Amino acid sequence: MFRKKIVFIFLMFFFVFAGFLVGFVKKTNAIGISPAALSLGFEPNIEREYVFRIRNTINKDITAAIDFSGGLAEYFSLVDTSDKIPLGPHEIKEFRVRVKLPEKIDRPGEHFVYVGAKETYQATETGGASAIGRAKVLASFKIVVPCEGRCAAIIGVRVEGTSLEEIERNGWVKFIVNIQNQSQISLSGDIKLEIRKAGELIFSTQKNVSELGSLLTRNEEIYWNIENPEKITEGMYNAFISFEFGGEKDSTTSFNFLVGRKIKVERVEGSLFEGKEIGRLTLLLKNLSPDNELVSIKAEVRDLEGLSLAESEEVSVQIGGKEMKKKSIFFPDTSGLRIGNYNLRVYLKYSDGENISDFPIEVKLGEKKGIALGGSALTIGLIVIVVLLVLIVLFVIIKRKRSQEFYY
């Protein structure tokens, strides 16, 4: 009977402590910021001011620390306010941000700057508002920088339908070409596709690209149409793709791809973060054939001009017939990546060749999450832990004493 009482008391304190944790330990996300997203077209020496609102969503006094991050963050500043804004319970305040861009930005395309707000708890007279950890909320600011004259870029290419089974069924291999117009004017032109095997040209075609608006990005599909699919053999092929639009320099890309293998990258999950030394992404792989396949995977993060900025470690994976499997890839050094849009090139390597797939990804600002405890709440928590430990010791002593009495 006495043992049951001890167990009951122990459980009671356990649930009290669990309730304490739910009530006082939480992810620190006590602030909101709006608007969440803005954009600005580049003009030389342009200067603009924008009003943001920040809100304290909890019933405590906090201080919000404002900062800017991203490749063009140096051109952002606060107007007539400190970078630390005190907020009372559920209070809303406004702050102004000045954007003053330079006469010229060398790299055309989309640039992102993030207006961030980190929360910190202010001290109170009772000492109950200390903080462990911080959270950050972000508002994104997109700056679109056109090039001078007529220019465009092939950002990435994805190849689909390269297994022999798909070729025999469809009669084609599909190339999805991601094109970005980096001009201030609309562009139209032609995508050209050439397929070679062992250096010999075996197919060529072109497709007209209708008007692509200024600074827009669009996927265009172009096909390798195969007249006699049954005559296509496994092996390495080369694709040369160009976008000709009457500019000073046409955009081109060339890569090898393997026909006959049946592993497909369905999608990429996860994110890479600025300032993190190690990065991780997860690939969802699908084996289209009924046979087991062994493949090595390697990936690289490339900028929109094709320059490799980070490489993953090479990993191997075996996938059963018709199976789908997730595989994580690790980047040992992503410290050089900055916030913005990039291209992830995934290599599927076999013993006799490789396939390549491109996926757009975004490098984000790393967010730290923690717990927030009031000073008095932390003291209560420590007291509860001590009481639990005392009860455990008491339970062990009583149990041992009863065992000795029974023995005698």
Wavefront OBJ file of the C-alpha trace (Angstrom):
o trace
v 0.000 0.000 0.000
v 2.792 2.374 0.932
v 4.586 1.590 -2.296
v 1.457 2.536 -4.276
v 1.337 5.890 -2.495
v 4.980 6.575 -3.376
v 4.333 5.695 -7.011
v 1.241 7.952 -7.030
v 3.205 10.893 -5.611
v 6.011 10.278 -8.079
v 3.604 10.278 -11.020
v 1.890 13.411 -9.742
v 5.153 15.318 -9.619
v 6.093 13.934 -13.026
v 2.949 15.341 -14.643
v 3.370 18.644 -12.815
v 6.866 18.911 -14.192
v 5.670 17.992 -17.706
v 3.055 20.726 -17.473
v 5.742 23.141 -16.407
v 7.774 22.284 -19.469
v 4.820 22.774 -21.790
v 3.989 26.107 -20.206
v 7.445 27.604 -20.001
v 9.708 25.876 -22.478
v 8.879 26.868 -26.029
v 10.402 27.783 -29.336
v 11.061 31.477 -29.246
v 8.902 32.881 -31.985
v 7.224 35.745 -30.191
v 7.436 38.375 -32.917
v 5.965 38.945 -36.336
v 7.094 41.251 -39.115
v 5.215 42.604 -42.120
v 5.162 42.962 -45.049
v 6.680 39.514 -45.525
v 7.989 40.162 -49.038
v 8.806 43.181 -51.211
v 10.558 43.671 -54.533
v 12.364 46.489 -56.282
v 13.576 46.856 -59.840
v 17.140 48.129 -60.046
v 17.818 51.696 -61.131
v 21.212 53.434 -60.794
v 21.521 55.330 -57.496
v 17.864 54.742 -56.671
v 16.833 55.594 -53.106
v 13.598 54.421 -51.495
v 12.145 54.137 -48.002
v 9.822 51.366 -46.837
v 7.743 51.002 -43.677
v 7.759 47.699 -41.791
v 5.616 46.737 -38.818
v 6.833 44.558 -36.006
v 4.547 42.962 -33.452
v 5.080 41.364 -30.069
v 2.721 38.364 -29.974
v 3.200 37.403 -26.319
v 2.335 38.896 -22.968
v 5.899 39.884 -22.031
v 8.199 42.818 -22.637
v 10.758 42.000 -25.312
v 13.338 43.755 -27.440
v 13.527 43.081 -31.168
v 16.994 43.359 -32.723
v 16.800 44.344 -36.410
v 19.467 43.337 -38.921
v 19.997 42.885 -42.663
v 21.582 39.955 -44.476
v 22.206 38.997 -48.081
v 24.512 39.974 -50.913
v 23.271 43.576 -51.114
v 22.696 44.125 -47.383
v 25.255 46.947 -47.301
v 22.774 49.142 -49.201
v 20.076 48.802 -46.505
v 19.853 50.883 -43.337
v 17.389 51.889 -40.633
v 15.963 55.405 -40.613
v 15.768 57.407 -37.386
v 15.663 54.384 -35.113
v 17.954 52.109 -33.171
v 18.524 48.537 -34.332
v 16.969 47.404 -31.032
v 13.255 48.127 -30.666
v 11.546 47.627 -27.263
v 8.031 46.179 -27.418
v 5.476 45.867 -24.660
v 3.012 42.959 -24.449
v 1.171 42.625 -27.807
v 2.505 45.999 -28.924
v 2.945 46.922 -32.607
v 5.533 49.423 -33.794
v 6.678 50.699 -37.165
v 10.223 51.178 -38.397
v 11.527 52.547 -41.679
v 14.152 51.003 -43.919
v 16.136 53.011 -46.457
v 17.358 51.303 -49.622
v 20.080 53.203 -51.471
v 21.461 51.239 -54.403
v 24.757 51.993 -56.160
v 25.188 53.236 -59.706
v 25.942 49.724 -60.982
v 25.585 46.106 -59.851
v 27.767 43.787 -61.886
v 25.792 40.571 -61.569
v 22.367 40.617 -63.275
v 19.431 38.571 -62.049
v 17.575 38.304 -58.750
v 19.219 39.303 -55.473
v 17.656 38.786 -52.042
v 18.139 40.805 -48.876
v 16.445 39.692 -45.663
v 15.170 42.076 -42.998
v 15.470 40.037 -39.813
v 14.208 40.544 -36.276
v 15.599 38.593 -33.329
v 13.738 38.647 -30.062
v 15.339 39.104 -26.647
v 13.529 39.319 -23.328
v 13.954 42.405 -21.172
v 14.765 42.098 -17.511
v 11.883 42.686 -15.069
v 11.826 43.651 -11.444
v 11.099 40.051 -10.436
v 13.942 38.758 -12.527
v 11.558 36.532 -14.454
v 12.390 37.509 -18.008
v 15.795 36.145 -18.815
v 16.263 34.367 -22.150
v 17.895 31.171 -23.324
v 18.226 31.177 -27.120
v 16.717 33.442 -29.748
v 14.496 33.047 -32.770
v 14.459 35.085 -35.940
v 11.651 36.095 -38.253
v 12.464 37.296 -41.742
v 10.995 39.522 -44.415
v 12.466 39.072 -47.885
v 13.354 41.911 -50.212
v 13.966 40.960 -53.851
v 16.048 43.254 -56.043
v 15.931 42.481 -59.744
v 19.015 43.664 -61.616
v 18.849 43.743 -65.422
v 21.877 43.551 -67.654
v 22.816 46.164 -70.225
v 21.454 45.322 -73.650
v 20.037 41.876 -74.486
v 21.098 38.958 -72.321
v 19.683 35.710 -70.989
v 20.951 32.598 -69.241
v 20.162 28.892 -69.222
v 19.940 28.336 -65.483
v 19.472 24.574 -65.539
v 18.420 21.548 -67.551
v 16.584 18.417 -66.443
v 16.449 15.269 -68.580
v 13.507 12.869 -68.396
v 12.669 9.554 -70.046
v 16.163 8.080 -70.553
v 15.409 4.450 -69.703
v 15.066 2.069 -72.647
v 11.576 1.183 -71.473
v 10.493 4.853 -71.553
v 12.140 5.471 -74.927
v 10.362 2.484 -76.488
v 7.048 3.584 -74.975
v 7.272 7.337 -75.675
v 9.579 7.606 -78.660
v 11.375 10.609 -77.171
v 13.652 11.965 -74.442
v 12.531 15.248 -72.872
v 14.828 18.138 -71.942
v 13.365 20.780 -69.601
v 15.373 23.978 -70.055
v 15.108 26.746 -67.450
v 15.717 30.137 -69.138
v 16.030 33.499 -67.407
v 15.660 36.790 -69.264
v 18.119 39.181 -67.607
v 17.274 42.137 -69.865
v 15.079 45.162 -69.385
v 13.227 44.242 -72.554
v 11.277 41.162 -73.617
v 13.175 38.507 -75.544
v 12.220 35.834 -78.031
v 14.417 33.402 -79.859
v 15.169 29.749 -80.477
v 16.315 26.862 -78.336
v 18.557 24.480 -80.260
v 19.269 20.911 -79.232
v 21.998 18.652 -80.610
v 22.529 15.026 -79.571
v 25.831 13.269 -80.183
v 27.146 9.784 -79.501
v 30.881 9.086 -79.644
v 31.313 12.525 -81.221
v 28.887 11.885 -84.079
v 25.856 14.124 -84.498
v 22.768 11.896 -84.523
v 19.966 14.404 -83.950
v 19.293 18.129 -84.004
v 16.203 20.281 -83.628
v 15.120 23.726 -82.584
v 12.085 25.303 -80.960
v 10.845 28.862 -81.009
v 10.594 30.582 -77.630
v 7.742 33.053 -77.549
v 8.162 36.431 -75.923
v 9.745 36.116 -72.482
v 9.107 39.194 -70.361
v 11.793 41.338 -68.836
v 13.564 39.648 -65.884
v 11.278 36.609 -65.993
v 12.205 32.931 -65.780
v 10.437 30.127 -67.622
v 10.759 26.391 -68.273
v 10.784 25.353 -71.931
v 10.520 21.742 -73.089
v 12.392 20.448 -76.109
v 12.393 16.838 -77.291
v 14.821 14.393 -78.833
v 12.342 12.611 -81.097
v 13.481 9.071 -81.888
v 12.185 7.503 -85.089
v 13.322 3.952 -84.282
v 13.288 3.619 -80.485
v 14.083 -0.093 -80.625
v 17.472 0.719 -82.205
v 18.591 2.973 -79.361
v 21.290 1.287 -77.283
v 22.537 1.879 -73.759
v 25.488 4.171 -73.421
v 26.763 7.695 -73.036
v 25.317 10.513 -75.118
v 26.087 14.233 -75.229
v 23.567 17.061 -75.323
v 24.413 20.563 -76.511
v 21.698 23.159 -75.868
v 21.742 26.832 -76.825
v 19.327 29.732 -76.517
v 19.790 32.143 -79.415
v 18.008 35.458 -78.977
v 20.032 37.984 -80.964
v 22.145 39.119 -78.035
v 25.848 39.768 -77.956
v 26.406 36.308 -76.498
v 24.034 33.365 -76.766
v 23.570 31.169 -73.719
v 24.810 27.586 -74.109
v 25.293 24.457 -72.024
v 26.684 21.009 -72.786
v 26.599 17.822 -70.729
v 26.723 14.026 -70.978
v 23.811 11.798 -70.065
v 23.399 8.041 -69.938
v 20.682 6.225 -71.834
v 19.470 2.923 -70.422
v 19.785 3.470 -66.694
v 16.556 3.780 -64.802
v 17.225 5.730 -61.575
v 15.377 9.038 -61.445
v 15.660 11.902 -58.963
v 12.028 12.679 -58.165
v 12.694 15.713 -55.994
v 15.121 17.416 -53.609
v 14.126 17.966 -49.976
v 15.677 20.246 -47.360
v 17.570 23.534 -47.556
v 21.078 24.906 -47.374
v 21.792 27.836 -45.082
v 24.162 30.765 -45.204
v 26.974 30.595 -42.682
v 26.660 26.860 -42.031
v 29.891 24.898 -42.488
v 28.094 21.627 -43.240
v 25.064 21.303 -45.478
v 22.597 18.472 -45.969
v 19.970 17.717 -48.603
v 17.795 14.652 -49.155
v 17.084 13.164 -52.574
v 13.998 11.105 -53.326
v 15.134 8.433 -55.816
v 12.934 6.176 -57.903
v 13.985 2.985 -59.673
v 11.851 2.645 -62.786
v 13.060 -0.871 -63.612
v 12.195 -4.227 -61.985
v 15.901 -4.915 -61.369
v 18.134 -3.775 -58.516
v 20.351 -0.810 -59.377
v 23.539 0.396 -57.697
v 24.431 4.025 -58.222
v 26.812 6.585 -56.728
v 25.496 10.085 -56.086
v 27.348 13.353 -56.028
v 26.006 16.899 -56.224
v 27.320 20.403 -56.546
v 25.830 23.823 -55.891
v 26.355 26.111 -58.864
v 25.586 29.786 -59.276
v 23.363 30.937 -62.112
v 26.419 31.370 -64.316
v 27.470 27.737 -63.844
v 30.325 28.244 -61.370
v 30.606 25.425 -58.815
v 30.541 26.781 -55.234
v 30.128 23.665 -53.067
v 30.429 19.911 -53.637
v 28.873 17.059 -51.722
v 30.560 13.881 -50.605
v 29.982 10.941 -52.936
v 27.656 8.279 -51.551
v 26.441 4.952 -52.939
v 22.939 3.556 -52.741
v 21.312 0.346 -53.928
v 17.654 0.555 -54.872
v 15.404 -2.437 -55.364
v 13.255 -2.913 -58.441
v 10.392 -0.399 -58.681
v 11.425 0.964 -55.283
v 11.542 4.555 -54.045
v 14.206 5.487 -51.534
v 15.449 8.627 -49.800
v 19.172 9.289 -49.580
v 20.877 12.159 -47.776
v 23.900 13.896 -49.235
v 26.283 16.024 -47.175
v 28.257 19.077 -48.181
v 31.388 19.315 -45.970
v 31.897 23.013 -46.677
v 29.050 25.399 -47.523
v 30.527 28.361 -45.668
v 31.039 30.235 -48.948
v 27.349 30.197 -49.891
v 25.321 33.356 -49.527
v 21.573 33.924 -49.459
v 20.086 33.653 -52.935
v 19.033 31.339 -55.759
v 21.315 28.597 -57.041
v 21.268 25.469 -59.165
v 21.817 22.000 -57.681
v 23.415 19.634 -60.194
v 22.999 15.978 -59.233
v 25.238 13.319 -60.785
v 24.050 9.698 -60.833
v 27.202 7.700 -61.526
v 27.258 4.166 -62.866
v 30.216 1.954 -63.780
v 30.002 3.044 -67.427
v 28.720 6.606 -67.247
v 26.531 9.087 -65.454
v 23.265 10.987 -65.663
v 22.818 14.625 -64.695
v 19.777 16.414 -63.283
v 19.482 20.099 -62.362
v 17.193 21.499 -59.666
v 16.714 25.111 -58.533
v 17.421 25.645 -54.835
v 17.510 28.619 -52.491
v 20.163 29.232 -49.866
v 18.448 30.645 -46.792
v 19.499 32.388 -43.645
v 20.196 29.896 -40.867
v 17.662 30.254 -38.073
v 18.531 29.333 -34.531
v 15.801 28.024 -32.316
v 15.939 27.784 -28.564
v 13.884 27.857 -25.413
v 12.791 30.818 -23.376
v 12.395 30.560 -19.630
v 11.570 33.243 -17.129
v 14.020 33.474 -14.236
v 11.398 32.554 -11.617
v 10.080 29.739 -13.803
v 13.586 28.312 -14.107
v 13.891 28.326 -10.318
v 10.588 26.450 -9.973
v 11.792 23.906 -12.501
v 14.969 23.254 -10.547
v 12.966 22.811 -7.332
v 10.677 20.275 -9.043
v 13.693 18.326 -10.301
v 15.220 18.250 -6.809
v 11.931 17.020 -5.300
v 11.729 14.275 -7.910
v 15.248 13.148 -7.117
v 14.461 13.078 -3.382
v 11.358 10.964 -4.034
v 13.361 8.520 -6.132
v 16.007 8.154 -3.420
v 13.298 7.751 -0.773
v 11.584 5.080 -2.853
v 14.837 3.121 -3.249
v 15.606 3.311 0.514
v 12.124 2.133 1.528
v 12.218 -0.688 -0.985
v 15.595 -1.854 0.305
v 14.434 -1.635 3.947
v 11.309 -3.685 3.229
v 13.452 -6.293 1.483
v 15.680 -6.569 4.546
v 12.648 -6.889 6.873
v 11.240 -9.639 4.683
v 14.604 -11.448 4.725
v 14.765 -11.457 8.519
l 1 2 3 4 5 6 7 8 9 10 11 12 13 14 15 16 17 18 19 20 21 22 23 24 25 26 27 28 29 30 31 32 33 34 35 36 37 38 39 40 41 42 43 44 45 46 47 48 49 50 51 52 53 54 55 56 57 58 59 60 61 62 63 64 65 66 67 68 69 70 71 72 73 74 75 76 77 78 79 80 81 82 83 84 85 86 87 88 89 90 91 92 93 94 95 96 97 98 99 100 101 102 103 104 105 106 107 108 109 110 111 112 113 114 115 116 117 118 119 120 121 122 123 124 125 126 127 128 129 130 131 132 133 134 135 136 137 138 139 140 141 142 143 144 145 146 147 148 149 150 151 152 153 154 155 156 157 158 159 160 161 162 163 164 165 166 167 168 169 170 171 172 173 174 175 176 177 178 179 180 181 182 183 184 185 186 187 188 189 190 191 192 193 194 195 196 197 198 199 200 201 202 203 204 205 206 207 208 209 210 211 212 213 214 215 216 217 218 219 220 221 222 223 224 225 226 227 228 229 230 231 232 233 234 235 236 237 238 239 240 241 242 243 244 245 246 247 248 249 250 251 252 253 254 255 256 257 258 259 260 261 262 263 264 265 266 267 268 269 270 271 272 273 274 275 276 277 278 279 280 281 282 283 284 285 286 287 288 289 290 291 292 293 294 295 296 297 298 299 300 301 302 303 304 305 306 307 308 309 310 311 312 313 314 315 316 317 318 319 320 321 322 323 324 325 326 327 328 329 330 331 332 333 334 335 336 337 338 339 340 341 342 343 344 345 346 347 348 349 350 351 352 353 354 355 356 357 358 359 360 361 362 363 364 365 366 367 368 369 370 371 372 373 374 375 376 377 378 379 380 381 382 383 384 385 386 387 388 389 390 391 392 393 394 395 396 397 398 399 400 401 402 403 404 405 406 407 408
